[in-house]
Amino acid sequence: MPRVLLVNGYEFFFRSNDCPEPPHVHVRGNGGTAKVWLDSGKLARSSYNRKRTVEMLEIVRSHQAFLLGKWGEFCGRA
């Protein structure tokens, strides 16, 4: 599970067994976990409260191009 980004206590990472799925990133830290679809920037699932979800999604969206590039490298789709 390589960490690809760490921002404000949120760790963003990929899992190798997820490569057949559409591009997404897993998030943990600050008392919760989430999975976010990278193409749309929408939640797949989240255990964060509303404030933390908004904060975390803003980070994903502001780093979306970077995360998609890293997904492609990680899953061999670059």
PyRosetta script that sets phi, psi and omega in degrees:
from pyrosetta import init, pose_from_sequence

init()
pose = pose_from_sequence("MPRVLLVNGYEFFFRSNDCPEPPHVHVRGNGGTAKVWLDSGKLARSSYNRKRTVEMLEIVRSHQAFLLGKWGEFCGRA")
pose.set_psi(1, 84.6)
pose.set_omega(1, -178.8)
pose.set_phi(2, -73.3)
pose.set_psi(2, 131.9)
pose.set_omega(2, 174.5)
pose.set_phi(3, -76.9)
pose.set_psi(3, 130.5)
pose.set_omega(3, 179.2)
pose.set_phi(4, -109.5)
pose.set_psi(4, -15.0)
pose.set_omega(4, -178.1)
pose.set_phi(5, -161.6)
pose.set_psi(5, 142.8)
pose.set_omega(5, 174.4)
pose.set_phi(6, -135.9)
pose.set_psi(6, 114.6)
pose.set_omega(6, -177.6)
pose.set_phi(7, -138.4)
pose.set_psi(7, 126.6)
pose.set_omega(7, 174.4)
pose.set_phi(8, 50.6)
pose.set_psi(8, 36.9)
pose.set_omega(8, 178.0)
pose.set_phi(9, 86.5)
pose.set_psi(9, -1.0)
pose.set_omega(9, 176.2)
pose.set_phi(10, -97.7)
pose.set_psi(10, 129.1)
pose.set_omega(10, 176.5)
pose.set_phi(11, -104.0)
pose.set_psi(11, 126.5)
pose.set_omega(11, -178.5)
pose.set_phi(12, -109.5)
pose.set_psi(12, 128.7)
pose.set_omega(12, -174.2)
pose.set_phi(13, -151.1)
pose.set_psi(13, 164.9)
pose.set_omega(13, 176.8)
pose.set_phi(14, -115.6)
pose.set_psi(14, 158.4)
pose.set_omega(14, 172.6)
pose.set_phi(15, -119.8)
pose.set_psi(15, 134.8)
pose.set_omega(15, -174.5)
pose.set_phi(16, -62.6)
pose.set_psi(16, -31.4)
pose.set_omega(16, -179.3)
pose.set_phi(17, -75.6)
pose.set_psi(17, -3.4)
pose.set_omega(17, 179.3)
pose.set_phi(18, -92.1)
pose.set_psi(18, -5.5)
pose.set_omega(18, -174.8)
pose.set_phi(19, -57.9)
pose.set_psi(19, -31.0)
pose.set_omega(19, 176.3)
pose.set_phi(20, -68.0)
pose.set_psi(20, -18.4)
pose.set_omega(20, -179.9)
pose.set_phi(21, -79.9)
pose.set_psi(21, 166.6)
pose.set_omega(21, 172.4)
pose.set_phi(22, -60.7)
pose.set_psi(22, 156.7)
pose.set_omega(22, -178.0)
pose.set_phi(23, -55.8)
pose.set_psi(23, 130.4)
pose.set_omega(23, 178.1)
pose.set_phi(24, -156.0)
pose.set_psi(24, 166.4)
pose.set_omega(24, 178.2)
pose.set_phi(25, -130.5)
pose.set_psi(25, 144.6)
pose.set_omega(25, 173.7)
pose.set_phi(26, -96.6)
pose.set_psi(26, 147.7)
pose.set_omega(26, -178.1)
pose.set_phi(27, -132.1)
pose.set_psi(27, 140.6)
pose.set_omega(27, 172.7)
pose.set_phi(28, -146.9)
pose.set_psi(28, 158.6)
pose.set_omega(28, -179.3)
pose.set_phi(29, 120.0)
pose.set_psi(29, 165.1)
pose.set_omega(29, -179.4)
pose.set_phi(30, 54.9)
pose.set_psi(30, 35.7)
pose.set_omega(30, 173.0)
pose.set_phi(31, 82.6)
pose.set_psi(31, 17.9)
pose.set_omega(31, -179.7)
pose.set_phi(32, -161.5)
pose.set_psi(32, -175.8)
pose.set_omega(32, 176.3)
pose.set_phi(33, -142.0)
pose.set_psi(33, 159.1)
pose.set_omega(33, 178.2)
pose.set_phi(34, -159.1)
pose.set_psi(34, 165.4)
pose.set_omega(34, 171.8)
pose.set_phi(35, -133.9)
pose.set_psi(35, 130.0)
pose.set_omega(35, -175.8)
pose.set_phi(36, -127.9)
pose.set_psi(36, 130.4)
pose.set_omega(36, 175.8)
pose.set_phi(37, -73.4)
pose.set_psi(37, 127.1)
pose.set_omega(37, -174.2)
pose.set_phi(38, -78.4)
pose.set_psi(38, -31.3)
pose.set_omega(38, -179.7)
pose.set_phi(39, -64.6)
pose.set_psi(39, -39.8)
pose.set_omega(39, -176.9)
pose.set_phi(40, -103.9)
pose.set_psi(40, -19.0)
pose.set_omega(40, -175.4)
pose.set_phi(41, 73.2)
pose.set_psi(41, 17.6)
pose.set_omega(41, -178.7)
pose.set_phi(42, -99.9)
pose.set_psi(42, 156.0)
pose.set_omega(42, 179.6)
pose.set_phi(43, -71.7)
pose.set_psi(43, 135.8)
pose.set_omega(43, 166.7)
pose.set_phi(44, -89.9)
pose.set_psi(44, -41.4)
pose.set_omega(44, 176.1)
pose.set_phi(45, -163.8)
pose.set_psi(45, 158.1)
pose.set_omega(45, 179.3)
pose.set_phi(46, -159.9)
pose.set_psi(46, 141.8)
pose.set_omega(46, 172.0)
pose.set_phi(47, -107.5)
pose.set_psi(47, 4.9)
pose.set_omega(47, 179.6)
pose.set_phi(48, -75.7)
pose.set_psi(48, 153.1)
pose.set_omega(48, 172.1)
pose.set_phi(49, -73.0)
pose.set_psi(49, 174.0)
pose.set_omega(49, -174.0)
pose.set_phi(50, -58.2)
pose.set_psi(50, -45.8)
pose.set_omega(50, -178.0)
pose.set_phi(51, -61.6)
pose.set_psi(51, -47.0)
pose.set_omega(51, -179.7)
pose.set_phi(52, -67.3)
pose.set_psi(52, -36.1)
pose.set_omega(52, 178.6)
pose.set_phi(53, -62.5)
pose.set_psi(53, -46.8)
pose.set_omega(53, 179.2)
pose.set_phi(54, -61.0)
pose.set_psi(54, -45.6)
pose.set_omega(54, 179.6)
pose.set_phi(55, -60.1)
pose.set_psi(55, -47.8)
pose.set_omega(55, -178.4)
pose.set_phi(56, -65.4)
pose.set_psi(56, -42.7)
pose.set_omega(56, 179.5)
pose.set_phi(57, -64.7)
pose.set_psi(57, -34.5)
pose.set_omega(57, 176.2)
pose.set_phi(58, -62.5)
pose.set_psi(58, -39.6)
pose.set_omega(58, 177.9)
pose.set_phi(59, -65.3)
pose.set_psi(59, -46.1)
pose.set_omega(59, 179.2)
pose.set_phi(60, -58.6)
pose.set_psi(60, -47.9)
pose.set_omega(60, -176.6)
pose.set_phi(61, -65.9)
pose.set_psi(61, -35.3)
pose.set_omega(61, 179.9)
pose.set_phi(62, -74.5)
pose.set_psi(62, -17.5)
pose.set_omega(62, 178.4)
pose.set_phi(63, -115.8)
pose.set_psi(63, 18.3)
pose.set_omega(63, -172.7)
pose.set_phi(64, -57.7)
pose.set_psi(64, -46.9)
pose.set_omega(64, -178.6)
pose.set_phi(65, -63.8)
pose.set_psi(65, -42.5)
pose.set_omega(65, 177.8)
pose.set_phi(66, -60.5)
pose.set_psi(66, -47.9)
pose.set_omega(66, -178.1)
pose.set_phi(67, -64.6)
pose.set_psi(67, -39.7)
pose.set_omega(67, 176.8)
pose.set_phi(68, -63.3)
pose.set_psi(68, -39.9)
pose.set_omega(68, 176.9)
pose.set_phi(69, -62.7)
pose.set_psi(69, -43.3)
pose.set_omega(69, 178.9)
pose.set_phi(70, -66.5)
pose.set_psi(70, -36.9)
pose.set_omega(70, 176.4)
pose.set_phi(71, -60.1)
pose.set_psi(71, -46.2)
pose.set_omega(71, 179.6)
pose.set_phi(72, -60.6)
pose.set_psi(72, -42.6)
pose.set_omega(72, 176.8)
pose.set_phi(73, -63.0)
pose.set_psi(73, -46.7)
pose.set_omega(73, -175.7)
pose.set_phi(74, -65.8)
pose.set_psi(74, -41.4)
pose.set_omega(74, -175.6)
pose.set_phi(75, -95.8)
pose.set_psi(75, 6.8)
pose.set_omega(75, 176.8)
pose.set_phi(76, 72.6)
pose.set_psi(76, 33.2)
pose.set_omega(76, 179.9)
pose.set_phi(77, -116.8)
pose.set_psi(77, 16.8)
pose.set_omega(77, -176.5)
pose.set_phi(78, -78.1)
pose.dump_pdb("model.pdb")
